[in-house]
Amino acid sequence: MMIHAVLADDEVLARQKLRQLLRDEPEIEIVGECATAAETIELVQVAKPELLFLDIRMPGMDGFDVVGALAADKSLTMPSIIFTTAYDQYAVRAFEIHAVDYLLKPFTTERLRSAVRQALERTNATELVKGLGTGPDHNGTPYSTRIVFKSRGRIIFLPVSEIRWIGAEENYVRICTGTENHLLRETMVHLAVRLDPEMFLRVHRSSIVNLQYVKEVRNELNGDFTVVLVNGQMLPMSRSYRSRITERMIRS
């Protein structure tokens, strides 16, 4: 599948380098370049590309302003966004608006190729969703395949497939994998809508489990229910969720 792309960066040399690197990507066709935010908005509205390579610091408005303006145009199908920037402090915000990737200048050919592959996968997934007639998530994009956040001075790119369970702790959520856990300032409701319901299921008001790591559901002597994960971790399950998880495990 051919993807039409727009390059938006106020630096001519940066656009030239990106264009050169994209010559080795046969699925990408560049349909235009922009140097300002206003030009970017206008070109995207006219060309309607599937992919936008977007710098963050641009004359007039920044990259997030551009995304906001495009999202406000209800007649426009929002392109996938790959941010290209020299600043790392905007990464978490970029992924909160479901950017495909965040490339820090100077980036390598391999790093760009990885971002392009993700854009292709997202575009193909969106087309598949449309073909099946099933609904994507509330932002019109496929469910998140990874969660990006800052932890102890690092930017973590965590594949959702590695998450075993998620627990609520006041104004935070704890994301647990097989080897570590991370505390995020996030709500369960906001996080849940980003996760594929075929993979993740809420079993309690304070916990969500990844069904591929569920070993069994126990009926305790006192009438309560417990979800047991493959590593032996036990989580309480509300009665109202028992039928949902039983049905899902039977289906899988």
C-alpha positions, 0 to 999 in steps of 0.5 A, spaced: 500 500 500 502 506 498 502 512 503 502 519 501 506 523 506 507 531 507 514 533 510 513 539 515 520 543 517 522 550 517 529 548 516 530 546 508 536 542 510 532 538 515 527 537 509 532 535 504 535 530 509 528 527 510 527 526 503 533 523 501 532 518 507 525 516 504 527 515 497 529 508 500 522 507 502 518 504 496 511 505 500 512 512 501 510 518 496 512 525 498 506 529 496 509 536 499 513 540 503 512 546 508 516 550 512 511 554 517 505 551 521 500 555 516 503 552 510 502 545 513 495 546 515 493 548 508 497 543 504 494 537 509 487 540 508 488 540 500 493 534 499 490 529 504 496 525 506 496 519 510 502 521 514 505 527 516 512 528 518 512 534 523 517 538 526 515 541 533 518 548 533 515 552 527 514 559 525 507 561 527 505 555 531 508 549 534 507 542 531 501 541 537 498 547 534 498 544 527 495 537 530 489 541 534 487 545 528 487 539 523 483 535 528 478 541 529 477 540 521 471 535 521 471 534 514 479 531 514 481 524 515 487 525 520 493 523 518 498 519 522 503 523 525 511 522 526 514 528 530 521 530 528 525 534 533 531 536 536 528 536 543 526 530 547 522 534 552 515 533 548 515 526 547 510 524 552 505 529 550 506 527 543 504 520 544 498 522 548 495 525 542 497 518 539 503 520 534 506 514 531 513 515 533 518 521 535 524 522 532 530 525 535 534 529 530 539 527 528 536 520 527 539 514 523 536 510 517 534 504 521 530 509 526 526 512 520 525 505 517 522 503 524 517 509 524 515 508 517 513 501 518 509 503 524 506 508 520 504 502 515 502 498 520 497 503 523 494 505 516 493 498 514 490 496 521 485 502 520 483 500 513 482 493 516 477 496 521 474 500 516 473 494 511 470 490 517 465 495 519 468 495 526 469 501 530 476 503 532 477 507 539 475 514 541 480 517 537 479 514 530 485 510 531 487 503 532 488 501 540 495 503 542 500 498 541 505 501 546 505 506 552 510 511 552 512 515 559 517 518 563 520 513 569 526 515 573 529 520 567 528 515 562 523 515 556 520 508 556 516 505 550 512 499 553 509 494 548 502 493 551 503 486 550 508 485 555 503 488 560 500 483 565 496 487 569 494 494 571 492 497 578 489 503 580 492 507 586 489 513 588 491 518 582 495 513 579 496 507 576 501 501 576 503 498 570 506 491 571 510 487 567 513 480 568 520 483 570 518 490 573 512 495 574 511 503 573 507 508 577 504 513 572 499 519 574 493 517 570 486 514 571 484 507 569 478 510 565 483 514 560 488 508 560 482 503 559 479 506 552 486 505 549 487 498 550 484 493 546 478 489 549 480 483 546 486 483 550 485 486 556 479 486 561 477 490 567 476 485 573 475 490 578 474 497 579 481 497 581 484 492 576 485 490 569 488 484 566 491 482 560 488 475 558 494 472 555 497 472 562 491 469 566 491 462 568 485 461 572 479 464 576 478 461 582 471 461 586 473 462 594 470 458 600 467 465 602 464 466 595 469 471 592 472 470 586 480 471 584 484 471 578 490 467 578 496 470 573 501 465 570 506 467 575 502 466 581 499 473 582 492 473 585 488 479 584 481 480 587 475 480 582 468 483 582 462 479 582 459 483 576 465 481 572 466 474 573 461 472 567 465 477 562 472 474 564 469 467 563 466 468 557 472 471 554 476 465 556 472 460 553 472 464 546 479 464 546 
